[in-house]
Amino acid sequence: MGARPGSPVVVVLYDGVRLLDVSGPLEVFAEANEHGGRYELKTASPGGADVRANTGTRLGADLDLAAADPRGATVLVPGGPEWARTIADTALVAQIRRLAGGANRTASVCAGAFALAAAGVLDGRRATTHWDLTGRLARRFPRVRVDEDAIFVKDGPVITSAGVTSGIDLALALVEEDLGAEVARLVAKHLVVFLQRPGGQSQFSVRLETGRPRTEVLRAVLDAVAADPAAPHTLDDLAARAGVSTRHLTRLFRDELGRTPARFVEQVRLESAQHQLERTTEPLDVVARRAGFGSVETLRRAFARGLGVTPSDYRARFRTTGIG
């Protein structure tokens, strides 16, 4: 399903489209052309008219959407904050359906999955979208098998990606499929992005994800763990630091965070280990010690529980986008 030499990429434009959903993938394909690619990049809008992106930026189209030829093309449908209004545009959805029916492959970024679903392109297929929209996509289009955590999902000739910047991940995957991993790596390096970000959409900072607890004692404990994951953080240590009983501290964690102190500590340490594996070449025993796991075996068990992969496999994912 890879692109042929000189293969066109048609990006669908419409009012309210998210600017980065458009510009991110286009930048990847343009950079690939600097390294042997031959992508013919075109933008198409209803009537060929200029559109306003979600930022208010005016975007010019190369051609009328109705005149776009999908044969041999990659058709890319970006998303936008007003996705409900977008899929209510029956003429736009009909053109997306037409293009997808004749394209070599069809891709969406973020909420663009709703447009593909409305066009029937995702019926019976696995797909993803922004983490905040996966539930709505599943409820509104029950024939779509929604993957809530994937950065992108490839199901036959249809590829969907998660939120906003994941359009870059998707485009890199398509470049790898077309031109090989070496070119994709070079493009990622020039754009200063990861070739494949490890994990899924659920990779958010553990401390930020917990928000600001109501209890000052709990806030202080969370900040201390996040600041130094490798320090001793047994339940007794945390309770002593907070000046409360272990039972009271456990209750605070349960009531405000919905998890145990041990679980929070492991999540912070797991995140610390992920960052080290992403950014360094340190051996696993060093990573384990610096993250607070103590041993490689404990590190492996934490990765198996939290991510379903080994630390070595996690690090190796940077060698490819995972399109295969």
N, C-alpha and C positions, 0 to 999 in steps of 0.2 A: 504494500500500500504506500510505499515511499514516493516522494515527488520525483518526476522525471526532470532531466536537465531542462532549464528554462520554464519549469512548471510555475503557473501563476498562483498567487495567494490572493484571494479576494476577501477583504475585510468589510463586513457589513456595518454601515454607519446609520444612525438615526438620532433624533433629538433626545438628549438626556443620557447618551452613552457615556460610560465612565472613561475618562481620558486615558488613564493608565492601562485599562483593558485593551485599548487600541494601540497606544504607543509602545508598550512593553514588548509584545510579540513582534511588532514591526521592527523594533530596534534589533531584536535577536536575528531576524531574517536578513536585515540589512547588513549586520555584522558578519553573518555567514557568507554573504556575497563577497566580503573582503577576503574570504579564505576558501574560495573555490566554489561557492554556491552560485546558482543562477536563478534565483527566485525573482519573478516578475510581480512586484508588489502593487496591488490596486485597491482602492477604496471605492465602495459603491453605496449610494444612498437612494431613497425613494425620489424619483425624478431627477437624480443627479444633483440635487440641491445641496447647498451648504447646510450643516447641522450645528447645533450647539451642544457641546459636551456638558457633563454635569458640573464642570468648573466654570461654565460660561464661555469657554474657549470656542471660537468658530473653527470648524473643520471643513475643509473643502473635499469634495468627492471627485474621483477620476471619471466615474461613469454612473449612468442610471442603473439602479439595481435590476430593473426589468431587462436591461440589455446585457447584463453580466453573463458570461458563458462559463458554466461550471465544469465543462469537460476537461479532465486532467488536472483540475485545480484543487487546492486546499481552500475550503471555505471556512472562515473564522467569524464566529458570532460573539462579539463582546457583550458584556452585561451593562447594567446601569441601576442606580438606586430605585428608579421608578419602574421596576420590572413588570408590575401589574398593568401599568398603562401600555408598556411595550407589547405585551402579549395580547392586549385587547385590540391592537392594530391588526385587523385581519388581513389587510393587503400586505403588510410587512411580513407577517407569519407565512402567508402563501408564497411569497418570494423566497423566504428561507427554506420552505419545504421544496420548492422547485430546485433551488441551488443544491441542496443536500442530496436530492434524488439523482443528480447528474454528476456530482463531484467525486473526485478520487478519494477524498476524505473530508470530514466535517469536524470542526472543533468549536468549543465554546469556552469562554472565560467567565468565571464567577456566575452572576445571575443570567448570563447568556444561555445557561442550561434551561431556563424557563422557556425561552423562545424556541429552543430545539424541541423541548417536550411538547409545547403547544402545537408545533408543526408535526408531531408524531414521530420525529426522528429518533427519540429515545425509547419508544415503546418496546418493552421486553429487554432493554439493555441496562447494563450497569452504568451508573453515572454519578457525578458529584457536583457540588457547587459550594459556595461560601458556607462555612460551618454554621453561621447564624440562619441560613436559609434551607438547610438540608431537610429539616422537618416539614417545612412548608412545601418544598418540592415533592416530598413523598406523599403528603396528604392531598395535594392538588392533582398530582399525576400518579396514581397508584400503579400504573403499568410500568413505571420506571423503578428499577432496583437501585435505590440510592445508597451510595457508600458515604457515610458521614465523616470519615476521617482522612480519606485519600487526598493527596495533593493534586493528582490527576488520575483519570481512569480511561483506559483504552479498551473499547469493546468493538472489535471489528474495525470498520473504517470511521468510527465515531470516537472522538476524544473529548472529554470534558475536564475542566480544571476547577480548582477551588477558588478562593477569594483573591481578587485584585492582582497582587504580584505573582501569584501562581501562574498567570498567563505567560510569564517569562519561563517558568519551569516547563510548561507545556510546549512552548515554542522550541526550547532547547531539546526536548525529547523528540520533536518532529525533525529537527536538524540532525540529531543523532541517527534517527531512522533513515534519513535521506543520504547523509554524507559521512556517517560513521562517528564513533565515540571520540576520536582524536580531534576532529573538527569541532564537535560540540564542546569538548573541553576547552579548546582554544577560544571559542566564542565566549564561554562562561568566564574564562580568565580575563579577557579583554573588557567584559562588562562588569567585572568584579562581583560576580555572584557565584553561588555554589552550583555545580553541575547538577547535583541532586540533593536537595535538602533532605536530611534523614527524618524518619518519623512521619507523622501526619499532621493534620490541622490542629490536633490536640496539644501540639508542642507550644505552649505559651509559658511565660515565666511563672514558675510555681508561686513565688511570693506575690507577684502582681495579680495572679489569678485569684488568690485568696481575698483580695481586697483589704479593706481597713476594718478589722474586728472592732466591735463596740467596746471591748474590755481592754484597758491600757496594759494590764498584765500580759494578756495574750499577744498584743501587738509587739511588746518588747521581746517575748520569746520567739516569735516568728522572725523578727528582724535579726536576732542573734544567730539563729540557725542559718538564715540566708547569707549573713555576712561571713560566716566561717563554717562551711559544711563539714570540714574535717575534725572540728572540735568534738569533745565528748558530748553527746546529746542523748544520754539515756533518760528515761522518764524521771528518775531520781535527780539527775543533773538539772533537767529543765525545771522541775518543781522547786528545787533549791534556789535556782537562779531567780525564779519568779516570786519566791517567798510564799508559796501556797502548798497545800498537800497534793500528792500525786492524784488522789481521787478528784479533787477540785479542778486541777489542770486538765485531766482527762475529760471531765464534764464540759469544760469550756471549749475544748477542741471539738467534742461531739456536737455541742449545741450551735457553735458559730461556724465551724468549718465542715462538719459532717464527716470527719475522719479522726483517726487516732493520732496522738503525737508521733508514734513510731512511723506511721504512714507518711506524715508530712515530712519528717526528717529524711526518709528514704527517697521521697520525690525530689527534695532539694538536692540530695547527693546524686541522684540519677541525672538531674539536669546539669550539675557540675561536671560529672563524668562525660556527658554528651558534648558539652562545650570543649572539654579537653580533647576528646577524640576527633572533633571537627577541626580543631585549630592547631594541634600539635602532633608530633610523631612519637611522643613518649610511649614507652612500653606499658602494657596493661597493669603491671604491678605498681608502677609509679602513678598512673591514673587512679587506680583503686585507692591508694594511700592518700593522695591529695584530695580525693572526693569524700573521704571519710569511710570508705567501705572496708579498709583494712587488708583485704585479700582479694585476689583475682576471682576466686570461687564465689565469694559474696557478691562481687561486682557482676559476675555472670548471672547469678540467680536474680539479682535486681533487674537486670536487663530483660531476662526472660519473663519476669512478672510484669514489668512496666511497658515493654516495647515489643516483646515477642521475637527478639533477635539477640544474637550474641554481640558482645562489644566489638569483636573483630568484624562481623558482618556489617554492623552499623558503620564502622569506619570505612569499610570497603565500598559502601554505597556512593562515596564521593567519586568513584572512578567512572560512573555511568549515571545517566538519568533514570535508568530502570525501565526504559520503553520496551525492552524485550521481555 
